[in-house]
């Protein structure tokens, strides 16, 4: 299995912090956000390589950061060849770009580079093993459907199968939101290109793809407990800096 960390965004809502610096390398407590993610991936023995997709503007920052890492797993940087927010590929575009650039033929864990949470990945991977050959997404109960308007909103049945997935709906039907954490069996990866060829407008969030995919095959959710921070703006970043404590 490979792990892909999405780190090619330009994080304009966090300017000026991210105007010349990538969001995943911003610090929470004593280390960059992305290192909390890597620490969790390092514990999954089935993963043999960590791939980080970034952009031409920030890849030098990631190369410098990588020099100080000491990991048991191979780590690879991929430049998605974009230079600004105007020409960004978006999450689903970066997924497809990396699949092609690295010729990935393995099961794939995909996680957003700003995904800060205190739960471990072991339960998520176990769920993926149970639902073999089916995609699984990480889900968090935000507590109130009214607070879910800015997220991908998920509705699950008793077996945790996805019944509905809506990206940033005006009237959420659930308080369960997607965490930008996905497991894709290798057999399903070819569907990414099919989706991109079929879509008529620029829906770059992976949530739109998951909604489409859930109509083609069974997709399951795994609900995480504990704290989770989707670091999209200054408020959430400041919240993480003041209240996130890694166990």
C-alpha positions as CSV (number, residue, x, y, z in Angstrom):
1,X,0.0,0.0,0.0
2,X,1.1,3.6,-0.7
3,X,0.1,6.7,1.2
4,X,-0.5,10.0,-0.7
5,X,-0.5,13.3,1.2
6,X,-2.2,16.1,-0.7
7,X,-0.1,19.3,-0.1
8,X,-0.4,21.2,-3.4
9,X,-3.0,23.8,-2.4
10,X,-2.2,27.5,-2.0
11,X,-4.3,28.2,1.2
12,X,-5.4,31.7,0.3
13,X,-7.7,31.9,3.3
14,X,-4.6,31.7,5.5
15,X,-2.7,34.7,3.9
16,X,-0.3,36.2,4.8
17,X,0.9,33.1,6.6
18,X,0.8,30.9,3.5
19,X,1.6,33.5,0.9
20,X,5.2,32.3,0.6
21,X,4.9,29.1,2.8
22,X,2.9,25.9,2.5
23,X,0.1,25.3,5.0
24,X,1.1,21.6,5.8
25,X,4.5,23.0,7.1
26,X,2.9,25.4,9.5
27,X,3.6,24.5,13.1
28,X,1.2,23.3,15.7
29,X,2.9,22.9,19.1
30,X,6.4,21.9,18.2
31,X,6.3,20.5,14.7
32,X,4.7,20.9,11.2
33,X,1.1,19.7,10.7
34,X,2.2,17.2,8.1
35,X,4.5,15.5,10.6
36,X,1.6,14.5,12.8
37,X,0.1,12.8,9.7
38,X,3.4,11.1,8.9
39,X,3.7,9.8,12.5
40,X,0.4,8.0,12.1
41,X,1.3,6.6,8.7
42,X,4.6,5.3,10.0
43,X,2.7,3.0,12.4
44,X,0.9,1.2,9.5
45,X,3.2,-1.6,8.5
46,X,1.4,-2.3,5.2
47,X,2.4,1.1,3.8
48,X,5.8,1.0,2.1
49,X,6.0,4.5,0.7
50,X,4.7,8.0,1.5
51,X,4.2,10.3,-1.5
52,X,3.6,14.0,-1.0
53,X,2.2,16.0,-3.9
54,X,2.9,19.7,-3.8
55,X,3.4,22.4,-6.4
56,X,6.3,24.2,-8.2
57,X,5.9,27.3,-5.9
58,X,6.5,25.3,-2.6
59,X,8.4,22.2,-3.6
60,X,11.7,23.8,-2.5
61,X,10.3,24.3,1.0
62,X,9.3,20.7,1.1
63,X,12.7,19.6,-0.1
64,X,14.4,21.6,2.6
65,X,12.0,20.2,5.3
66,X,12.6,16.6,4.0
67,X,16.3,16.8,4.7
68,X,15.7,16.8,8.4
69,X,13.3,13.7,8.4
70,X,14.3,10.3,9.8
71,X,11.7,7.8,8.7
72,X,11.5,4.1,8.4
73,X,9.4,4.4,5.1
74,X,10.5,5.8,1.8
75,X,9.2,9.3,1.2
76,X,8.8,10.8,-2.3
77,X,8.0,14.4,-3.4
78,X,5.9,15.0,-6.5
79,X,5.7,18.5,-8.2
80,X,2.3,18.9,-9.8
81,X,3.8,21.7,-12.1
82,X,1.4,24.5,-11.0
83,X,2.7,27.8,-9.8
84,X,-0.4,29.7,-8.5
85,X,-3.9,29.3,-7.1
86,X,-5.2,30.3,-10.5
87,X,-3.8,27.2,-12.3
88,X,-4.1,24.7,-9.4
89,X,-5.3,21.2,-10.2
90,X,-7.4,20.8,-7.1
91,X,-7.4,17.7,-4.9
92,X,-8.9,15.3,-7.5
93,X,-6.7,16.7,-10.2
94,X,-3.6,16.2,-8.0
95,X,-4.7,12.6,-7.2
96,X,-5.0,11.8,-10.9
97,X,-1.7,13.6,-11.7
98,X,0.1,11.6,-9.0
99,X,-1.4,8.3,-10.1
100,X,-0.1,8.9,-13.6
101,X,3.3,10.4,-12.6
102,X,4.1,7.6,-10.2
103,X,2.3,4.8,-12.1
104,X,0.6,3.7,-8.8
105,X,-0.7,0.1,-9.0
106,X,-1.1,-0.4,-5.2
107,X,-3.9,0.2,-2.8
108,X,-3.8,3.8,-1.8
109,X,-4.4,5.8,1.4
110,X,-5.1,9.5,0.5
111,X,-5.0,12.2,3.2
112,X,-5.1,16.0,3.2
113,X,-1.9,17.6,4.3
114,X,-3.8,19.9,6.7
115,X,-5.7,17.0,8.4
116,X,-5.0,17.3,12.1
117,X,-6.6,14.7,14.3
118,X,-5.7,12.8,17.4
119,X,-7.1,9.4,16.5
120,X,-4.9,6.7,15.0
121,X,-5.2,5.2,11.5
122,X,-5.2,1.5,12.7
123,X,-9.0,1.3,13.0
124,X,-9.5,3.0,9.7
125,X,-7.1,0.5,7.9
126,X,-8.8,-2.4,9.7
127,X,-12.2,-1.1,8.4
128,X,-10.6,-1.0,4.9
129,X,-9.5,-4.6,5.3
130,X,-13.0,-5.7,6.3
131,X,-14.6,-3.9,3.3
132,X,-12.0,-5.4,1.0
133,X,-11.9,-4.0,-2.5
134,X,-14.3,-1.2,-1.5
135,X,-13.4,2.5,-0.9
136,X,-13.6,3.8,2.7
137,X,-13.6,7.4,3.8
138,X,-12.8,8.9,7.2
139,X,-15.8,10.6,8.8
140,X,-16.1,12.9,11.9
141,X,-19.3,13.7,13.8
142,X,-19.3,17.5,14.0
143,X,-22.3,17.3,16.4
144,X,-24.8,19.6,14.6
145,X,-25.9,19.5,11.0
146,X,-26.1,23.3,10.9
147,X,-22.3,23.4,11.4
148,X,-21.7,21.1,8.5
149,X,-22.5,23.5,5.6
150,X,-18.8,24.1,4.8
151,X,-17.9,20.4,4.5
152,X,-18.6,17.2,2.6
153,X,-21.6,15.8,4.4
154,X,-22.0,12.0,4.6
155,X,-25.1,9.9,5.5
156,X,-24.4,6.3,6.5
157,X,-26.6,3.2,7.1
158,X,-26.2,0.8,10.0
159,X,-23.5,-1.1,8.1
160,X,-21.6,2.2,7.6
161,X,-22.3,2.2,3.9
162,X,-22.5,5.6,2.3
163,X,-26.1,6.4,1.4
164,X,-25.5,10.0,0.4
165,X,-22.5,12.4,0.0
166,X,-23.0,16.1,-0.6
167,X,-20.2,18.6,-0.9
168,X,-21.0,21.8,1.1
169,X,-24.8,21.5,1.0
170,X,-27.0,24.4,2.0
171,X,-29.2,22.2,4.2
172,X,-27.0,19.3,5.5
173,X,-28.9,16.1,6.2
174,X,-26.3,14.8,8.7
175,X,-23.7,16.0,11.2
176,X,-21.2,13.5,9.7
177,X,-18.5,15.2,7.6
178,X,-15.7,13.9,5.4
179,X,-12.2,14.4,6.8
180,X,-10.2,14.3,3.5
181,X,-9.0,10.8,4.4
182,X,-9.7,8.0,1.9
183,X,-8.7,4.5,1.2
184,X,-8.9,3.4,-2.5
185,X,-8.3,-0.3,-3.4
186,X,-6.1,-0.5,-6.5
187,X,-9.0,-1.8,-8.5
188,X,-10.9,1.4,-8.1
189,X,-8.1,3.9,-9.0
190,X,-8.8,3.8,-12.7
191,X,-12.2,5.3,-12.0
192,X,-10.5,8.7,-11.2
193,X,-9.7,9.3,-14.8
194,X,-13.1,8.1,-15.9
195,X,-14.7,10.7,-13.5
196,X,-12.5,13.5,-14.7
197,X,-13.3,12.8,-18.4
198,X,-17.0,12.7,-17.6
199,X,-17.4,15.8,-15.4
200,X,-18.5,19.0,-17.2
201,X,-17.4,21.6,-14.7
202,X,-14.5,22.2,-12.3
203,X,-15.4,20.2,-9.2
204,X,-11.9,19.8,-7.7
205,X,-12.9,18.6,-4.2
206,X,-12.6,14.8,-3.8
207,X,-16.0,15.0,-2.2
208,X,-17.6,15.4,-5.6
209,X,-15.7,12.4,-6.8
210,X,-16.8,10.3,-3.8
211,X,-20.5,11.3,-4.4
212,X,-20.1,10.1,-8.0
213,X,-18.2,6.9,-6.9
214,X,-20.8,6.0,-4.4
215,X,-23.3,5.7,-7.2
216,X,-21.0,3.2,-9.0
217,X,-19.9,1.0,-6.1
218,X,-20.4,0.5,-2.4
219,X,-18.4,3.1,-0.4
220,X,-18.1,2.8,3.4
221,X,-17.4,5.3,6.2
222,X,-15.3,5.0,9.3
223,X,-16.2,7.4,12.1
224,X,-13.2,8.9,14.0
225,X,-13.5,10.0,17.6
226,X,-11.4,12.5,19.5
227,X,-10.4,15.9,18.1
228,X,-10.2,16.9,14.5
229,X,-9.2,20.2,12.9
230,X,-9.7,21.1,9.3
231,X,-7.2,23.9,9.1
232,X,-8.8,26.0,6.4
233,X,-8.6,29.5,7.9
234,X,-7.0,31.5,10.7
235,X,-9.7,30.6,13.2
236,X,-9.2,26.8,12.9
237,X,-5.5,27.2,12.8
238,X,-5.5,29.3,16.0
239,X,-7.9,26.8,17.6
240,X,-5.5,23.9,16.8
241,X,-2.5,25.8,18.2
242,X,-4.2,26.5,21.5
243,X,-6.1,23.2,22.1
244,X,-4.6,20.4,20.1
245,X,-2.5,18.1,22.2
246,X,-1.1,14.9,20.6
247,X,-1.4,11.9,22.8
